Amino acid sequence: MNPARAAFDHVRRLVNGDRLRGEAGWRANDSFVHHAPSPQQAVDIFAGDWASKLPIDGVTSGTAGLFDDARIRWLIERLGSVEGWSVLELGPLEGGHTAMLGEAGVASVVAIEANKSAYLRCLVVKALLKLDHAHFELGDFDAFLAQTDRRFDLLMASGILYHMADPLQTLLDMVKLSDRIFVWSHFVDRAAMPVGDRRWRPMTGEVTKRTIGDDTMTYHVRSYRGSEGKSEFCGGTMSRSIWLDQDEVLDFFRRRGFAVETAFAEPDAVAGPSMCFLARRS
Ligand SMILES: C[S@@+](CC[C@H](N)C(=O)[O-])C[C@H]1O[C@@H](n2cnc3c(N)ncnc32)[C@H](O)[C@@H]1O
């Protein structure tokens, strides 16, 4: 090597500390991995951000049991058979429910996720678990619901209603697309949350009535309290959430001819009352 070039490289390595770090000091940048392929290496692209415990032996991810979720087992049991069904899933997060529906035999799940990191985690999950039935799409499902006239055998709305910019509009768009709708959500339930309950604290106090056509719902604005700035945030696209009254939501479905079965009511849940329901119209 040209002695001037060698001297330059030597100084550069000294300045960068490369001489002390050996070969590692010559790594191009942090975009590369340096071990043979493994599920953990793929999962670790998003280390620290995983909410779900992935069903892969020996892999460290998150802790939430969304790939083995009693609420989804209940749903599938209530539905009887979902063999060959088409499903629209709003906000899959990391695809846990998507995977469970595939195991139950659905033909396809169109799962629309607006969070770019969550969408990519869904793609990692799809690759690792070989979820051929899952079609993860990056997008705002509100925009999709407003423009589509596709029909689905089942619509999944788990953990999304209280994250919507305009939840009454979302509900109106949802009931156009399916006669079977599964909802899990937090709700305002005044009986479960009397005045002074600490779970009122994140509520901003802003309470409005939203009317669209013949429907009116009460919107309770709730702060995310800064969590929206964190990479593991799994809420909505706005910097505040809107909680609905449980009874108003159940009435909304019943007025449209849906029979509603509720389950997993947790009036004492830490964040606020929650429950799920299956609404079916024949
Ligand atoms: C609380 S998580 C619920 C995840 C999963 N469905 C469950 O029940 O465990 C809400 C998910 O919806 C996504 N989301 C929120 N608003 C959305 C929107 N307008 N369009 C698409 N995805 C959205 C979030 O990024 C997040 O992944």
The ligand as an SDF file (V2000), in Angstrom:
LIG
                    3D

 27 29  0  0  0  0  0  0  0  0999 V2000
  -54.5650   -0.7310   21.1970 C   0  0  0  0  0  0  0  0  0  0  0  0
  -53.9510   -1.3680   19.6940 S   0  0  0  0  0  0  0  0  0  0  0  0
  -55.0090   -2.7790   19.4650 C   0  0  0  0  0  0  0  0  0  0  0  0
  -54.2980   -3.9160   18.8030 C   0  0  0  0  0  0  0  0  0  0  0  0
  -55.1200   -5.2100   18.6330 C   0  0  0  0  0  0  0  0  0  0  0  0
  -56.1970   -5.0100   17.6870 N   0  0  0  0  0  0  0  0  0  0  0  0
  -55.6370   -5.6980   19.9600 C   0  0  0  0  0  0  0  0  0  0  0  0
  -56.8350   -5.6830   20.1890 O   0  0  0  0  0  0  0  0  0  0  0  0
  -54.8200   -6.0960   20.7970 O   0  0  0  0  0  0  0  0  0  0  0  0
  -54.5870   -0.2450   18.4480 C   0  0  0  0  0  0  0  0  0  0  0  0
  -53.9700   -0.4940   17.0980 C   0  0  0  0  0  0  0  0  0  0  0  0
  -54.7020    0.2360   16.1070 O   0  0  0  0  0  0  0  0  0  0  0  0
  -53.7850    0.9730   15.3060 C   0  0  0  0  0  0  0  0  0  0  0  0
  -54.5180    2.1560   14.8150 N   0  0  0  0  0  0  0  0  0  0  0  0
  -55.0360    3.1660   15.5640 C   0  0  0  0  0  0  0  0  0  0  0  0
  -55.7080    4.0300   14.7690 N   0  0  0  0  0  0  0  0  0  0  0  0
  -55.6070    3.5630   13.5070 C   0  0  0  0  0  0  0  0  0  0  0  0
  -56.1070    4.0000   12.2430 C   0  0  0  0  0  0  0  0  0  0  0  0
  -56.8420    5.1190   12.1460 N   0  0  0  0  0  0  0  0  0  0  0  0
  -55.8290    3.2540   11.1560 N   0  0  0  0  0  0  0  0  0  0  0  0
  -55.0900    2.1110   11.2640 C   0  0  0  0  0  0  0  0  0  0  0  0
  -54.5920    1.6530   12.4220 N   0  0  0  0  0  0  0  0  0  0  0  0
  -54.8440    2.3630   13.5290 C   0  0  0  0  0  0  0  0  0  0  0  0
  -52.6480    1.2930   16.2510 C   0  0  0  0  0  0  0  0  0  0  0  0
  -51.4760    1.6440   15.5680 O   0  0  0  0  0  0  0  0  0  0  0  0
  -52.5300   -0.0190   17.0090 C   0  0  0  0  0  0  0  0  0  0  0  0
  -51.7720   -0.9570   16.3110 O   0  0  0  0  0  0  0  0  0  0  0  0
  1  2  1  0
  2  3  1  0
  2 10  1  0
  3  4  1  0
  4  5  1  0
  5  6  1  0
  5  7  1  0
  7  8  2  0
  7  9  1  0
 10 11  1  0
 11 12  1  0
 11 26  1  0
 12 13  1  0
 13 14  1  0
 13 24  1  0
 14 15  1  0
 14 23  1  0
 15 16  2  0
 16 17  1  0
 17 18  1  0
 17 23  2  0
 18 19  1  0
 18 20  2  0
 20 21  1  0
 21 22  2  0
 22 23  1  0
 24 25  1  0
 24 26  1  0
 26 27  1  0
M  CHG  2   2   1   9  -1
M  END
$$$$
